[in-house]
Amino acid sequence: MTPAPPPDAPVLEAVGLTKDFGAVRAVDDLSFAVAPGRVTGFLGPNGAGKTTTLRMLLGLVRPSAGRGLVGGRPYGEHPAPARLVGVCLDAGALHPGRTALGHLRVAAAPLGLPETRVREVLALVGLEAVARRRVGGFSLGMKQRLGLAVALLADPAVLVLDEPANGLDPEGIVWLRSLLRSLAGQGRTVLVSSHVLREVEHTVDDVVVVASGRLVVAEPLVDLARRAEPATLVLAPDAAGLAALARSHGWTTAPDPATGGVVLAGAEAAGVGAAAHAAGLELHRLEPRGSDLESVFLRLTQPGPDPGESPDPGQSAAEGVAR
Ligand SMILES: Nc1ncnc2c1ncn2[C@@H]1O[C@H](COP(=O)(O)OP(=O)(O)OP(=O)(O)O)[C@@H](O)[C@H]1O
């Protein structure tokens, strides 16, 4: 593919984006910015409003309020928006009777791109061997690769991909990760949505998390990881003594079948060691467990008791917007 990085790839921006479908508010006053040179994950559970937001950013859905901006201008006001922004919103919706090659040729024609570029992107996504096969026989993972090839055709400075990891096998996810990282490394602006944080946690630099159409947090992934509770794996022959120790310190316990031990949530290893020593409790294993990002994601996106309440006490949604 063309190696030259796009100079000054534009920022993608949602400014107070709101969308009502009848009585349903799908997106509610959503503001965030997607920086060039980084991969940003747009995350939220099913129905959180991700696709609707992406469609508003791309001028495919008219916002009820607010604006979607690419480099400070609405998508449609750019002279050649389809060259500037590569998009894959629904890889599953490709025409089943058309071949992979046919799809790319149809997409390349209005962009004025030559056959050589079609061949380049086919190779880039690893579909050369099936170029003449009809898409109807493709797996979802192969369709994802083709959708990505279409998005990459014009060598765009901005990429917007809706659930690109969906349907990819583990090897495909590793491949997608390195491709997206290299595209961002060239200075491009890359936005990928997912409803599964685990799918993209090794791919993204920044996260924009939404739930029920509203912004929950927008921040670097490392900051999201800091919200994770510490956890410690412990093996102790005196199970009752360990349970009593956990109770007295407010640590929640969960069995760890792989080791036969217990994971103490909310506990640092050093604190557990000190407490066990003080209580005269014998430990056979004491091991810090990595922060569990998925549980942070679930905690942030699960509906709270009060819909007006911030999902994370002490952190308002607005705090997460400013970046
Ligand atoms: N055209 C439409 N007409 C009516 N309601 C819609 C329409 N499009 C989306 N919605 C509703 O808006 C809300 C947000 O949907 P959206 O598809 O944007 O969420 P999502 O986060 O992309 O979910 P998923 O991960 O399931 O694709 C949902 O309640 C959905 O039912």
The ligand as an SDF file (V2000), in Angstrom:
LIG
                    3D

 31 33  0  0  0  0  0  0  0  0999 V2000
  -33.5620    3.4110   12.2540 N   0  0  0  0  0  0  0  0  0  0  0  0
  -33.9080    3.2490   13.5220 C   0  0  0  0  0  0  0  0  0  0  0  0
  -35.1920    3.3800   13.9110 N   0  0  0  0  0  0  0  0  0  0  0  0
  -35.5490    3.2440   15.2040 C   0  0  0  0  0  0  0  0  0  0  0  0
  -34.6860    2.9530   16.2000 N   0  0  0  0  0  0  0  0  0  0  0  0
  -33.3980    2.8020   15.8840 C   0  0  0  0  0  0  0  0  0  0  0  0
  -32.9350    2.9350   14.5290 C   0  0  0  0  0  0  0  0  0  0  0  0
  -31.5900    2.7310   14.5170 N   0  0  0  0  0  0  0  0  0  0  0  0
  -31.2380    2.4730   15.8080 C   0  0  0  0  0  0  0  0  0  0  0  0
  -32.3150    2.5210   16.6160 N   0  0  0  0  0  0  0  0  0  0  0  0
  -32.3090    2.3280   18.0760 C   0  0  0  0  0  0  0  0  0  0  0  0
  -31.3310    3.1940   18.6050 O   0  0  0  0  0  0  0  0  0  0  0  0
  -30.6140    2.5800   19.6750 C   0  0  0  0  0  0  0  0  0  0  0  0
  -29.1250    2.5770   19.3570 C   0  0  0  0  0  0  0  0  0  0  0  0
  -28.8770    1.6890   18.2590 O   0  0  0  0  0  0  0  0  0  0  0  0
  -27.4490    1.5050   17.5940 P   0  0  0  0  0  0  0  0  0  0  0  0
  -27.6030    0.5050   16.5030 O   0  0  0  0  0  0  0  0  0  0  0  0
  -26.9160    2.8400   17.2380 O   0  0  0  0  0  0  0  0  0  0  0  0
  -26.6070    0.9120   18.7920 O   0  0  0  0  0  0  0  0  0  0  0  0
  -25.2380    0.1200   18.7610 P   0  0  0  0  0  0  0  0  0  0  0  0
  -24.4830    0.5780   19.9510 O   0  0  0  0  0  0  0  0  0  0  0  0
  -24.5940    0.2850   17.4390 O   0  0  0  0  0  0  0  0  0  0  0  0
  -25.6960   -1.3680   18.9720 O   0  0  0  0  0  0  0  0  0  0  0  0
  -25.1130   -2.7300   18.3130 P   0  0  0  0  0  0  0  0  0  0  0  0
  -23.8140   -2.9910   19.0010 O   0  0  0  0  0  0  0  0  0  0  0  0
  -26.1810   -3.7080   18.6870 O   0  0  0  0  0  0  0  0  0  0  0  0
  -25.0120   -2.4830   16.8470 O   0  0  0  0  0  0  0  0  0  0  0  0
  -31.2200    1.1990   19.8330 C   0  0  0  0  0  0  0  0  0  0  0  0
  -32.2140    1.2840   20.8380 O   0  0  0  0  0  0  0  0  0  0  0  0
  -31.8550    0.9420   18.4880 C   0  0  0  0  0  0  0  0  0  0  0  0
  -32.9500    0.0550   18.6080 O   0  0  0  0  0  0  0  0  0  0  0  0
  1  2  1  0
  2  3  1  0
  2  7  2  0
  3  4  2  0
  4  5  1  0
  5  6  2  0
  6  7  1  0
  6 10  1  0
  7  8  1  0
  8  9  2  0
  9 10  1  0
 10 11  1  0
 11 12  1  0
 11 30  1  0
 12 13  1  0
 13 14  1  0
 13 28  1  0
 14 15  1  0
 15 16  1  0
 16 17  2  0
 16 18  1  0
 16 19  1  0
 19 20  1  0
 20 21  2  0
 20 22  1  0
 20 23  1  0
 23 24  1  0
 24 25  2  0
 24 26  1  0
 24 27  1  0
 28 29  1  0
 28 30  1  0
 30 31  1  0
M  END
$$$$
